[in-house]
Amino acid sequence: NKDHKLVFESTMVAARPGISCQIKRVLLYETPSSTEWNAPLPEAIFLPNVYVDISSTLEIKLSAMKAYKSELRPFPHPRSIKAVRTYSEKNGLVVARSAAEAFRLIREVI
């Protein structure tokens, strides 16, 4: 998706390390129906390496998703409520949790 690519590139410019930069961590996240529908090129493959346990907040996430009525689609579309729940539960399995959000660490300054 070209607009997603432009947002990423702009973010990387804004987050350039420097003396005055306060940004300590840059993470990529999955976008249902965008991430998995990319061409299978090396630069487009999402390989998460950071997981956040959202077991206690999954229902809040799903409620928030329901607010984006124009973005929701019926299952089995990746942007259906059932699919978003399934993605979260699948990501949780990777780290032995009920649900997790998956990210890819791009840069971290410790």
Biopython code that builds the backbone (N, CA, C, O; Angstrom):
import numpy as np
from Bio.PDB.StructureBuilder import StructureBuilder

atoms = [
    (1, "ASN", "N", (0.840, -1.164, 0.000)),
    (1, "ASN", "CA", (0.000, 0.000, 0.000)),
    (1, "ASN", "C", (0.894, 1.238, 0.000)),
    (1, "ASN", "O", (1.681, 1.433, 0.926)),
    (2, "LYS", "N", (0.780, 2.058, -1.011)),
    (2, "LYS", "CA", (1.701, 3.188, -1.167)),
    (2, "LYS", "C", (1.615, 4.195, -0.029)),
    (2, "LYS", "O", (2.640, 4.716, 0.410)),
    (3, "ASP", "N", (0.403, 4.479, 0.456)),
    (3, "ASP", "CA", (0.304, 5.459, 1.538)),
    (3, "ASP", "C", (0.943, 4.936, 2.821)),
    (3, "ASP", "O", (1.521, 5.717, 3.577)),
    (4, "HIS", "N", (0.855, 3.631, 3.084)),
    (4, "HIS", "CA", (1.523, 3.051, 4.253)),
    (4, "HIS", "C", (3.038, 3.173, 4.114)),
    (4, "HIS", "O", (3.731, 3.467, 5.088)),
    (5, "LYS", "N", (3.549, 2.950, 2.915)),
    (5, "LYS", "CA", (4.991, 3.056, 2.677)),
    (5, "LYS", "C", (5.468, 4.494, 2.895)),
    (5, "LYS", "O", (6.524, 4.719, 3.486)),
    (6, "LEU", "N", (4.694, 5.453, 2.422)),
    (6, "LEU", "CA", (5.062, 6.858, 2.608)),
    (6, "LEU", "C", (5.037, 7.254, 4.084)),
    (6, "LEU", "O", (5.900, 8.004, 4.540)),
    (7, "VAL", "N", (4.061, 6.755, 4.821)),
    (7, "VAL", "CA", (4.002, 7.039, 6.259)),
    (7, "VAL", "C", (5.223, 6.444, 6.955)),
    (7, "VAL", "O", (5.825, 7.095, 7.809)),
    (8, "PHE", "N", (5.596, 5.211, 6.599)),
    (8, "PHE", "CA", (6.784, 4.583, 7.183)),
    (8, "PHE", "C", (8.035, 5.413, 6.888)),
    (8, "PHE", "O", (8.818, 5.708, 7.790)),
    (9, "GLU", "N", (8.215, 5.788, 5.618)),
    (9, "GLU", "CA", (9.402, 6.560, 5.240)),
    (9, "GLU", "C", (9.437, 7.909, 5.959)),
    (9, "GLU", "O", (10.501, 8.349, 6.395)),
    (10, "SER", "N", (8.296, 8.562, 6.086)),
    (10, "SER", "CA", (8.226, 9.843, 6.794)),
    (10, "SER", "C", (8.544, 9.668, 8.274)),
    (10, "SER", "O", (9.229, 10.497, 8.874)),
    (11, "THR", "N", (8.044, 8.591, 8.853)),
    (11, "THR", "CA", (8.316, 8.304, 10.262)),
    (11, "THR", "C", (9.803, 8.078, 10.489)),
    (11, "THR", "O", (10.363, 8.561, 11.473)),
    (12, "MET", "N", (10.438, 7.355, 9.592)),
    (12, "MET", "CA", (11.869, 7.097, 9.741)),
    (12, "MET", "C", (12.679, 8.387, 9.639)),
    (12, "MET", "O", (13.699, 8.532, 10.313)),
    (13, "VAL", "N", (12.237, 9.318, 8.811)),
    (13, "VAL", "CA", (12.908, 10.620, 8.734)),
    (13, "VAL", "C", (12.703, 11.370, 10.050)),
    (13, "VAL", "O", (13.656, 11.910, 10.613)),
    (14, "ALA", "N", (11.474, 11.405, 10.535)),
    (14, "ALA", "CA", (11.175, 12.119, 11.779)),
    (14, "ALA", "C", (11.874, 11.498, 12.985)),
    (14, "ALA", "O", (12.161, 12.193, 13.960)),
    (15, "ALA", "N", (12.151, 10.199, 12.929)),
    (15, "ALA", "CA", (12.751, 9.482, 14.059)),
    (15, "ALA", "C", (14.260, 9.294, 13.910)),
    (15, "ALA", "O", (14.858, 8.473, 14.605)),
    (16, "ARG", "N", (14.864, 10.049, 13.014)),
    (16, "ARG", "CA", (16.325, 9.914, 12.856)),
    (16, "ARG", "C", (17.022, 10.166, 14.186)),
    (16, "ARG", "O", (16.692, 11.115, 14.898)),
    (17, "PRO", "N", (17.990, 9.309, 14.519)),
    (17, "PRO", "CA", (18.700, 9.513, 15.781)),
    (17, "PRO", "C", (19.515, 10.802, 15.737)),
    (17, "PRO", "O", (20.086, 11.163, 14.707)),
    (18, "GLY", "N", (19.554, 11.460, 16.835)),
    (18, "GLY", "CA", (20.334, 12.689, 16.954)),
    (18, "GLY", "C", (20.273, 13.167, 18.387)),
    (18, "GLY", "O", (19.544, 12.615, 19.211)),
    (19, "ILE", "N", (21.037, 14.185, 18.670)),
    (19, "ILE", "CA", (21.111, 14.715, 20.031)),
    (19, "ILE", "C", (19.733, 15.126, 20.549)),
    (19, "ILE", "O", (19.407, 14.874, 21.709)),
    (20, "SER", "N", (18.925, 15.755, 19.696)),
    (20, "SER", "CA", (17.630, 16.266, 20.152)),
    (20, "SER", "C", (16.478, 15.284, 19.958)),
    (20, "SER", "O", (15.350, 15.585, 20.348)),
    (21, "CYS", "N", (16.728, 14.133, 19.372)),
    (21, "CYS", "CA", (15.656, 13.167, 19.124)),
    (21, "CYS", "C", (15.282, 12.451, 20.423)),
    (21, "CYS", "O", (16.132, 11.850, 21.080)),
    (22, "GLN", "N", (14.013, 12.523, 20.778)),
    (22, "GLN", "CA", (13.524, 11.882, 22.001)),
    (22, "GLN", "C", (12.938, 10.497, 21.740)),
    (22, "GLN", "O", (12.542, 9.807, 22.680)),
    (23, "ILE", "N", (12.878, 10.084, 20.478)),
    (23, "ILE", "CA", (12.288, 8.791, 20.127)),
    (23, "ILE", "C", (13.290, 7.686, 20.429)),
    (23, "ILE", "O", (14.382, 7.653, 19.861)),
    (24, "LYS", "N", (12.915, 6.792, 21.321)),
    (24, "LYS", "CA", (13.816, 5.733, 21.767)),
    (24, "LYS", "C", (13.571, 4.396, 21.082)),
    (24, "LYS", "O", (14.461, 3.547, 21.037)),
    (25, "ARG", "N", (12.360, 4.202, 20.545)),
    (25, "ARG", "CA", (12.029, 2.903, 19.956)),
    (25, "ARG", "C", (11.128, 3.107, 18.742)),
    (25, "ARG", "O", (10.163, 3.870, 18.784)),
    (26, "VAL", "N", (11.466, 2.412, 17.667)),
    (26, "VAL", "CA", (10.642, 2.427, 16.456)),
    (26, "VAL", "C", (10.219, 0.989, 16.182)),
    (26, "VAL", "O", (11.056, 0.101, 16.020)),
    (27, "LEU", "N", (8.907, 0.773, 16.134)),
    (27, "LEU", "CA", (8.333, -0.552, 15.897)),
    (27, "LEU", "C", (7.427, -0.525, 14.671)),
    (27, "LEU", "O", (6.743, 0.467, 14.417)),
    (28, "LEU", "N", (7.429, -1.611, 13.921)),
    (28, "LEU", "CA", (6.449, -1.820, 12.851)),
    (28, "LEU", "C", (5.334, -2.681, 13.408)),
    (28, "LEU", "O", (5.551, -3.471, 14.327)),
    (29, "TYR", "N", (4.145, -2.531, 12.855)),
    (29, "TYR", "CA", (3.025, -3.367, 13.280)),
    (29, "TYR", "C", (2.301, -3.922, 12.067)),
    (29, "TYR", "O", (2.437, -3.413, 10.955)),
    (30, "GLU", "N", (1.529, -4.975, 12.301)),
    (30, "GLU", "CA", (0.734, -5.589, 11.240)),
    (30, "GLU", "C", (-0.500, -4.741, 10.953)),
    (30, "GLU", "O", (-1.082, -4.136, 11.853)),
    (31, "THR", "N", (-0.879, -4.710, 9.693)),
    (31, "THR", "CA", (-2.139, -4.092, 9.287)),
    (31, "THR", "C", (-2.948, -5.167, 8.578)),
    (31, "THR", "O", (-2.636, -5.526, 7.443)),
    (32, "PRO", "N", (-3.981, -5.685, 9.229)),
    (32, "PRO", "CA", (-4.762, -6.753, 8.592)),
    (32, "PRO", "C", (-5.256, -6.372, 7.200)),
    (32, "PRO", "O", (-5.796, -5.286, 6.993)),
    (33, "SER", "N", (-5.068, -7.260, 6.276)),
    (33, "SER", "CA", (-5.405, -7.169, 4.847)),
    (33, "SER", "C", (-4.430, -6.299, 4.075)),
    (33, "SER", "O", (-4.631, -6.058, 2.885)),
    (34, "SER", "N", (-3.402, -5.834, 4.713)),
    (34, "SER", "CA", (-2.354, -5.095, 4.012)),
    (34, "SER", "C", (-1.040, -5.853, 4.147)),
    (34, "SER", "O", (-0.367, -6.134, 3.155)),
    (35, "THR", "N", (-0.678, -6.182, 5.398)),
    (35, "THR", "CA", (0.578, -6.885, 5.652)),
    (35, "THR", "C", (0.636, -8.222, 4.921)),
    (35, "THR", "O", (1.597, -8.498, 4.204)),
    (36, "GLU", "N", (-0.383, -9.048, 5.100)),
    (36, "GLU", "CA", (-0.330, -10.397, 4.525)),
    (36, "GLU", "C", (-0.664, -10.425, 3.039)),
    (36, "GLU", "O", (-0.467, -11.454, 2.392)),
    (37, "TRP", "N", (-1.159, -9.332, 2.481)),
    (37, "TRP", "CA", (-1.475, -9.288, 1.052)),
    (37, "TRP", "C", (-0.361, -8.640, 0.240)),
    (37, "TRP", "O", (-0.509, -8.466, -0.969)),
    (38, "ASN", "N", (0.743, -8.282, 0.874)),
    (38, "ASN", "CA", (1.904, -7.752, 0.152)),
    (38, "ASN", "C", (2.492, -8.820, -0.756)),
    (38, "ASN", "O", (2.290, -10.016, -0.549)),
    (39, "ALA", "N", (3.217, -8.368, -1.757)),
    (39, "ALA", "CA", (3.988, -9.307, -2.572)),
    (39, "ALA", "C", (5.027, -9.968, -1.664)),
    (39, "ALA", "O", (5.540, -9.319, -0.753)),
    (40, "PRO", "N", (5.344, -11.239, -1.891)),
    (40, "PRO", "CA", (6.291, -11.940, -1.016)),
    (40, "PRO", "C", (7.746, -11.555, -1.290)),
    (40, "PRO", "O", (8.589, -12.415, -1.543)),
    (41, "LEU", "N", (8.023, -10.274, -1.236)),
    (41, "LEU", "CA", (9.379, -9.769, -1.434)),
    (41, "LEU", "C", (10.047, -9.623, -0.074)),
    (41, "LEU", "O", (9.371, -9.343, 0.916)),
    (42, "PRO", "N", (11.356, -9.807, -0.008)),
    (42, "PRO", "CA", (12.036, -9.750, 1.296)),
    (42, "PRO", "C", (11.737, -8.480, 2.092)),
    (42, "PRO", "O", (11.559, -8.543, 3.309)),
    (43, "GLU", "N", (11.680, -7.338, 1.426)),
    (43, "GLU", "CA", (11.453, -6.080, 2.149)),
    (43, "GLU", "C", (10.006, -5.921, 2.625)),
    (43, "GLU", "O", (9.721, -5.043, 3.439)),
    (44, "ALA", "N", (9.104, -6.748, 2.136)),
    (44, "ALA", "CA", (7.692, -6.633, 2.505)),
    (44, "ALA", "C", (7.245, -7.689, 3.515)),
    (44, "ALA", "O", (6.097, -7.667, 3.960)),
    (45, "ILE", "N", (8.122, -8.595, 3.876)),
    (45, "ILE", "CA", (7.744, -9.677, 4.792)),
    (45, "ILE", "C", (7.806, -9.172, 6.234)),
    (45, "ILE", "O", (8.813, -8.605, 6.661)),
    (46, "PHE", "N", (6.738, -9.379, 6.964)),
    (46, "PHE", "CA", (6.655, -8.958, 8.363)),
    (46, "PHE", "C", (7.133, -10.092, 9.259)),
    (46, "PHE", "O", (6.499, -11.144, 9.333)),
    (47, "LEU", "N", (8.253, -9.872, 9.937)),
    (47, "LEU", "CA", (8.825, -10.864, 10.853)),
    (47, "LEU", "C", (8.860, -10.261, 12.255)),
    (47, "LEU", "O", (9.825, -9.584, 12.612)),
    (48, "PRO", "N", (7.827, -10.496, 13.046)),
    (48, "PRO", "CA", (7.782, -9.883, 14.376)),
    (48, "PRO", "C", (8.848, -10.434, 15.311)),
    (48, "PRO", "O", (9.192, -11.616, 15.269)),
    (49, "ASN", "N", (9.365, -9.539, 16.161)),
    (49, "ASN", "CA", (10.341, -9.953, 17.166)),
    (49, "ASN", "C", (10.080, -9.296, 18.522)),
    (49, "ASN", "O", (10.890, -9.411, 19.442)),
    (50, "VAL", "N", (8.949, -8.610, 18.635)),
    (50, "VAL", "CA", (8.507, -8.010, 19.897)),
    (50, "VAL", "C", (7.016, -8.327, 20.038)),
    (50, "VAL", "O", (6.240, -8.137, 19.102)),
    (51, "TYR", "N", (6.634, -8.806, 21.207)),
    (51, "TYR", "CA", (5.234, -9.151, 21.454)),
    (51, "TYR", "C", (4.774, -8.474, 22.738)),
    (51, "TYR", "O", (5.500, -8.444, 23.731)),
    (52, "VAL", "N", (3.566, -7.934, 22.707)),
    (52, "VAL", "CA", (2.971, -7.312, 23.888)),
    (52, "VAL", "C", (1.741, -8.131, 24.266)),
    (52, "VAL", "O", (0.846, -8.347, 23.449)),
    (53, "ASP", "N", (1.714, -8.577, 25.504)),
    (53, "ASP", "CA", (0.583, -9.363, 26.003)),
    (53, "ASP", "C", (-0.652, -8.458, 26.082)),
    (53, "ASP", "O", (-0.664, -7.476, 26.825)),
    (54, "ILE", "N", (-1.683, -8.797, 25.313)),
    (54, "ILE", "CA", (-2.932, -8.032, 25.345)),
    (54, "ILE", "C", (-4.090, -8.902, 25.842)),
    (54, "ILE", "O", (-5.255, -8.609, 25.575)),
    (55, "SER", "N", (-3.762, -9.959, 26.555)),
    (55, "SER", "CA", (-4.794, -10.873, 27.060)),
    (55, "SER", "C", (-5.874, -10.133, 27.846)),
    (55, "SER", "O", (-7.061, -10.428, 27.702)),
    (56, "SER", "N", (-5.471, -9.184, 28.668)),
    (56, "SER", "CA", (-6.435, -8.478, 29.524)),
    (56, "SER", "C", (-7.145, -7.337, 28.799)),
    (56, "SER", "O", (-8.098, -6.771, 29.334)),
    (57, "THR", "N", (-6.702, -6.993, 27.598)),
    (57, "THR", "CA", (-7.298, -5.859, 26.877)),
    (57, "THR", "C", (-7.814, -6.229, 25.487)),
    (57, "THR", "O", (-8.186, -5.347, 24.713)),
    (58, "LEU", "N", (-7.840, -7.507, 25.166)),
    (58, "LEU", "CA", (-8.285, -7.921, 23.829)),
    (58, "LEU", "C", (-9.703, -7.443, 23.529)),
    (58, "LEU", "O", (-9.974, -6.974, 22.423)),
    (59, "GLU", "N", (-10.605, -7.553, 24.493)),
    (59, "GLU", "CA", (-11.992, -7.137, 24.244)),
    (59, "GLU", "C", (-12.074, -5.633, 23.986)),
    (59, "GLU", "O", (-12.900, -5.190, 23.187)),
    (60, "ILE", "N", (-11.233, -4.848, 24.647)),
    (60, "ILE", "CA", (-11.182, -3.401, 24.400)),
    (60, "ILE", "C", (-10.681, -3.142, 22.980)),
    (60, "ILE", "O", (-11.216, -2.284, 22.278)),
    (61, "LYS", "N", (-9.661, -3.879, 22.560)),
    (61, "LYS", "CA", (-9.148, -3.748, 21.192)),
    (61, "LYS", "C", (-10.258, -4.036, 20.180)),
    (61, "LYS", "O", (-10.428, -3.293, 19.214)),
    (62, "LEU", "N", (-11.004, -5.103, 20.402)),
    (62, "LEU", "CA", (-12.070, -5.472, 19.469)),
    (62, "LEU", "C", (-13.188, -4.435, 19.471)),
    (62, "LEU", "O", (-13.761, -4.147, 18.420)),
    (63, "SER", "N", (-13.506, -3.875, 20.627)),
    (63, "SER", "CA", (-14.510, -2.807, 20.698)),
    (63, "SER", "C", (-14.047, -1.577, 19.932)),
    (63, "SER", "O", (-14.835, -0.939, 19.234)),
    (64, "ALA", "N", (-12.769, -1.250, 20.065)),
    (64, "ALA", "CA", (-12.220, -0.111, 19.319)),
    (64, "ALA", "C", (-12.279, -0.374, 17.820)),
    (64, "ALA", "O", (-12.602, 0.522, 17.040)),
    (65, "MET", "N", (-11.972, -1.588, 17.425)),
    (65, "MET", "CA", (-12.034, -1.945, 16.003)),
    (65, "MET", "C", (-13.453, -1.787, 15.463)),
    (65, "MET", "O", (-13.641, -1.373, 14.320)),
    (66, "LYS", "N", (-14.441, -2.113, 16.276)),
    (66, "LYS", "CA", (-15.846, -1.989, 15.851)),
    (66, "LYS", "C", (-16.231, -0.537, 15.560)),
    (66, "LYS", "O", (-17.186, -0.287, 14.825)),
    (67, "ALA", "N", (-15.501, 0.412, 16.127)),
    (67, "ALA", "CA", (-15.775, 1.828, 15.876)),
    (67, "ALA", "C", (-15.415, 2.232, 14.447)),
    (67, "ALA", "O", (-15.926, 3.231, 13.941)),
    (68, "TYR", "N", (-14.557, 1.479, 13.806)),
    (68, "TYR", "CA", (-14.140, 1.764, 12.426)),
    (68, "TYR", "C", (-15.036, 1.001, 11.454)),
    (68, "TYR", "O", (-14.571, 0.128, 10.721)),
    (69, "LYS", "N", (-16.315, 1.336, 11.455)),
    (69, "LYS", "CA", (-17.300, 0.610, 10.651)),
    (69, "LYS", "C", (-16.937, 0.562, 9.170)),
    (69, "LYS", "O", (-17.183, -0.448, 8.510)),
    (70, "SER", "N", (-16.362, 1.628, 8.644)),
    (70, "SER", "CA", (-16.023, 1.650, 7.214)),
    (70, "SER", "C", (-14.865, 0.714, 6.878)),
    (70, "SER", "O", (-14.669, 0.370, 5.713)),
    (71, "GLU", "N", (-14.099, 0.301, 7.882)),
    (71, "GLU", "CA", (-12.959, -0.590, 7.658)),
    (71, "GLU", "C", (-13.297, -2.059, 7.888)),
    (71, "GLU", "O", (-12.578, -2.942, 7.420)),
    (72, "LEU", "N", (-14.377, -2.324, 8.599)),
    (72, "LEU", "CA", (-14.747, -3.707, 8.910)),
    (72, "LEU", "C", (-15.317, -4.420, 7.695)),
    (72, "LEU", "O", (-15.994, -3.825, 6.857)),
    (73, "ARG", "N", (-15.024, -5.700, 7.627)),
    (73, "ARG", "CA", (-15.537, -6.551, 6.556)),
    (73, "ARG", "C", (-16.052, -7.836, 7.195)),
    (73, "ARG", "O", (-15.695, -8.149, 8.331)),
    (74, "PRO", "N", (-16.885, -8.582, 6.478)),
    (74, "PRO", "CA", (-17.358, -9.861, 7.025)),
    (74, "PRO", "C", (-16.251, -10.921, 6.998)),
    (74, "PRO", "O", (-15.388, -10.907, 6.120)),
    (75, "PHE", "N", (-16.288, -11.831, 7.963)),
    (75, "PHE", "CA", (-15.354, -12.956, 7.981)),
    (75, "PHE", "C", (-15.584, -13.792, 6.725)),
    (75, "PHE", "O", (-16.736, -14.012, 6.351)),
    (76, "PRO", "N", (-14.537, -14.262, 6.066)),
    (76, "PRO", "CA", (-13.168, -14.456, 6.520)),
    (76, "PRO", "C", (-12.187, -13.346, 6.126)),
    (76, "PRO", "O", (-10.983, -13.596, 6.066)),
    (77, "HIS", "N", (-12.663, -12.143, 5.860)),
    (77, "HIS", "CA", (-11.751, -11.040, 5.540)),
    (77, "HIS", "C", (-10.854, -10.763, 6.746)),
    (77, "HIS", "O", (-11.322, -10.839, 7.882)),
    (78, "PRO", "N", (-9.558, -10.441, 6.521)),
    (78, "PRO", "CA", (-8.636, -10.183, 7.631)),
    (78, "PRO", "C", (-9.053, -9.029, 8.547)),
    (78, "PRO", "O", (-8.618, -8.968, 9.697)),
    (79, "ARG", "N", (-9.896, -8.111, 8.048)),
    (79, "ARG", "CA", (-10.343, -6.998, 8.883)),
    (79, "ARG", "C", (-11.726, -7.245, 9.486)),
    (79, "ARG", "O", (-12.437, -6.295, 9.815)),
    (80, "SER", "N", (-12.102, -8.486, 9.630)),
    (80, "SER", "CA", (-13.327, -8.817, 10.364)),
    (80, "SER", "C", (-12.978, -8.948, 11.847)),
    (80, "SER", "O", (-11.825, -9.199, 12.198)),
    (81, "ILE", "N", (-13.960, -8.779, 12.697)),
    (81, "ILE", "CA", (-13.718, -8.910, 14.141)),
    (81, "ILE", "C", (-13.190, -10.301, 14.473)),
    (81, "ILE", "O", (-12.261, -10.441, 15.268)),
    (82, "LYS", "N", (-13.774, -11.319, 13.874)),
    (82, "LYS", "CA", (-13.321, -12.691, 14.140)),
    (82, "LYS", "C", (-11.864, -12.880, 13.716)),
    (82, "LYS", "O", (-11.095, -13.526, 14.428)),
    (83, "ALA", "N", (-11.478, -12.329, 12.575)),
    (83, "ALA", "CA", (-10.095, -12.472, 12.104)),
    (83, "ALA", "C", (-9.121, -11.702, 12.993)),
    (83, "ALA", "O", (-8.034, -12.198, 13.289)),
    (84, "VAL", "N", (-9.496, -10.506, 13.418)),
    (84, "VAL", "CA", (-8.622, -9.723, 14.305)),
    (84, "VAL", "C", (-8.419, -10.476, 15.618)),
    (84, "VAL", "O", (-7.308, -10.511, 16.147)),
    (85, "ARG", "N", (-9.481, -11.074, 16.141)),
    (85, "ARG", "CA", (-9.347, -11.898, 17.351)),
    (85, "ARG", "C", (-8.403, -13.079, 17.088)),
    (85, "ARG", "O", (-7.538, -13.390, 17.907)),
    (86, "THR", "N", (-8.583, -13.724, 15.941)),
    (86, "THR", "CA", (-7.756, -14.888, 15.598)),
    (86, "THR", "C", (-6.285, -14.497, 15.478)),
    (86, "THR", "O", (-5.416, -15.208, 15.983)),
    (87, "TYR", "N", (-5.992, -13.365, 14.810)),
    (87, "TYR", "CA", (-4.605, -12.881, 14.720)),
    (87, "TYR", "C", (-4.029, -12.668, 16.120)),
    (87, "TYR", "O", (-2.908, -13.089, 16.404)),
    (88, "SER", "N", (-4.795, -12.016, 16.989)),
    (88, "SER", "CA", (-4.314, -11.731, 18.345)),
    (88, "SER", "C", (-4.050, -13.014, 19.121)),
    (88, "SER", "O", (-3.049, -13.122, 19.829)),
    (89, "GLU", "N", (-4.941, -13.977, 18.988)),
    (89, "GLU", "CA", (-4.752, -15.254, 19.680)),
    (89, "GLU", "C", (-3.578, -16.031, 19.098)),
    (89, "GLU", "O", (-2.820, -16.652, 19.844)),
    (90, "LYS", "N", (-3.417, -16.005, 17.780)),
    (90, "LYS", "CA", (-2.273, -16.680, 17.140)),
    (90, "LYS", "C", (-0.965, -16.052, 17.610)),
    (90, "LYS", "O", (-0.016, -16.769, 17.927)),
    (91, "ASN", "N", (-0.904, -14.723, 17.660)),
    (91, "ASN", "CA", (0.303, -14.053, 18.144)),
    (91, "ASN", "C", (0.568, -14.407, 19.600)),
    (91, "ASN", "O", (1.723, -14.531, 20.008)),
    (92, "GLY", "N", (-0.487, -14.568, 20.383)),
    (92, "GLY", "CA", (-0.323, -14.972, 21.774)),
    (92, "GLY", "C", (0.298, -16.351, 21.909)),
    (92, "GLY", "O", (1.109, -16.588, 22.804)),
    (93, "LEU", "N", (-0.082, -17.258, 21.024)),
    (93, "LEU", "CA", (0.484, -18.610, 21.070)),
    (93, "LEU", "C", (2.001, -18.601, 20.918)),
    (93, "LEU", "O", (2.689, -19.446, 21.492)),
    (94, "VAL", "N", (2.520, -17.655, 20.154)),
    (94, "VAL", "CA", (3.969, -17.578, 19.916)),
    (94, "VAL", "C", (4.724, -17.342, 21.221)),
    (94, "VAL", "O", (5.856, -17.798, 21.383)),
    (95, "VAL", "N", (4.084, -16.617, 22.157)),
    (95, "VAL", "CA", (4.750, -16.268, 23.410)),
    (95, "VAL", "C", (4.005, -16.819, 24.638)),
    (95, "VAL", "O", (4.137, -16.294, 25.743)),
    (96, "ALA", "N", (3.228, -17.878, 24.424)),
    (96, "ALA", "CA", (2.503, -18.566, 25.502)),
    (96, "ALA", "C", (1.591, -17.631, 26.293)),
    (96, "ALA", "O", (1.591, -17.631, 27.524)),
    (97, "ARG", "N", (0.816, -16.839, 25.561)),
    (97, "ARG", "CA", (-0.180, -15.942, 26.148)),
    (97, "ARG", "C", (-1.507, -16.182, 25.441)),
    (97, "ARG", "O", (-1.540, -16.781, 24.366)),
    (98, "SER", "N", (-2.584, -15.724, 26.031)),
    (98, "SER", "CA", (-3.901, -15.872, 25.396)),
    (98, "SER", "C", (-4.031, -15.006, 24.153)),
    (98, "SER", "O", (-4.686, -15.387, 23.183)),
    (99, "ALA", "N", (-3.395, -13.827, 24.191)),
    (99, "ALA", "CA", (-3.445, -12.908, 23.051)),
    (99, "ALA", "C", (-2.248, -11.973, 23.127)),
    (99, "ALA", "O", (-1.796, -11.615, 24.215)),
    (100, "ALA", "N", (-1.744, -11.585, 21.977)),
    (100, "ALA", "CA", (-0.608, -10.666, 21.935)),
    (100, "ALA", "C", (-0.672, -9.830, 20.669)),
    (100, "ALA", "O", (-1.266, -10.217, 19.663)),
    (101, "GLU", "N", (-0.038, -8.670, 20.756)),
    (101, "GLU", "CA", (0.157, -7.809, 19.596)),
    (101, "GLU", "C", (1.592, -8.043, 19.146)),
    (101, "GLU", "O", (2.505, -8.084, 19.971)),
    (102, "ALA", "N", (1.795, -8.195, 17.848)),
    (102, "ALA", "CA", (3.128, -8.483, 17.307)),
    (102, "ALA", "C", (3.704, -7.232, 16.647)),
    (102, "ALA", "O", (3.002, -6.503, 15.946)),
    (103, "PHE", "N", (4.987, -6.999, 16.884)),
    (103, "PHE", "CA", (5.692, -5.860, 16.308)),
    (103, "PHE", "C", (7.042, -6.321, 15.779)),
    (103, "PHE", "O", (7.528, -7.401, 16.117)),
    (104, "ARG", "N", (7.625, -5.490, 14.955)),
    (104, "ARG", "CA", (9.005, -5.714, 14.521)),
    (104, "ARG", "C", (9.820, -4.516, 14.965)),
    (104, "ARG", "O", (9.528, -3.377, 14.601)),
    (105, "LEU", "N", (10.842, -4.786, 15.753)),
    (105, "LEU", "CA", (11.722, -3.725, 16.233)),
    (105, "LEU", "C", (12.617, -3.261, 15.096)),
    (105, "LEU", "O", (13.340, -4.056, 14.496)),
    (106, "ILE", "N", (12.561, -1.975, 14.806)),
    (106, "ILE", "CA", (13.407, -1.379, 13.773)),
    (106, "ILE", "C", (14.642, -0.752, 14.413)),
    (106, "ILE", "O", (15.763, -0.917, 13.931)),
    (107, "ARG", "N", (14.411, -0.022, 15.518)),
    (107, "ARG", "CA", (15.544, 0.603, 16.211)),
    (107, "ARG", "C", (15.152, 0.854, 17.654)),
    (107, "ARG", "O", (14.007, 1.191, 17.954)),
    (108, "GLU", "N", (16.127, 0.683, 18.551)),
    (108, "GLU", "CA", (15.909, 1.005, 19.955)),
    (108, "GLU", "C", (17.176, 1.617, 20.518)),
    (108, "GLU", "O", (18.273, 1.093, 20.327)),
    (109, "VAL", "N", (17.014, 2.727, 21.210)),
    (109, "VAL", "CA", (18.129, 3.395, 21.872)),
    (109, "VAL", "C", (17.934, 3.194, 23.368)),
    (109, "VAL", "O", (16.940, 3.634, 23.946)),
    (110, "ILE", "N", (18.901, 2.523, 23.982)),
    (110, "ILE", "CA", (18.796, 2.221, 25.419)),
    (110, "ILE", "C", (19.746, 3.117, 26.194)),
    (110, "ILE", "O", (19.816, 3.028, 27.420)),
]
sb = StructureBuilder()
sb.init_structure("model")
sb.init_model(0)
sb.init_chain("A")
sb.init_seg("    ")
for serial, (resi, resn, name, xyz) in enumerate(atoms, 1):
    if name == "N":
        sb.init_residue(resn, " ", resi, " ")
    sb.init_atom(name, np.array(xyz, "f"), 0.0, 1.0, " ", f" {name:<3s}", serial, name[0])
structure = sb.get_structure()
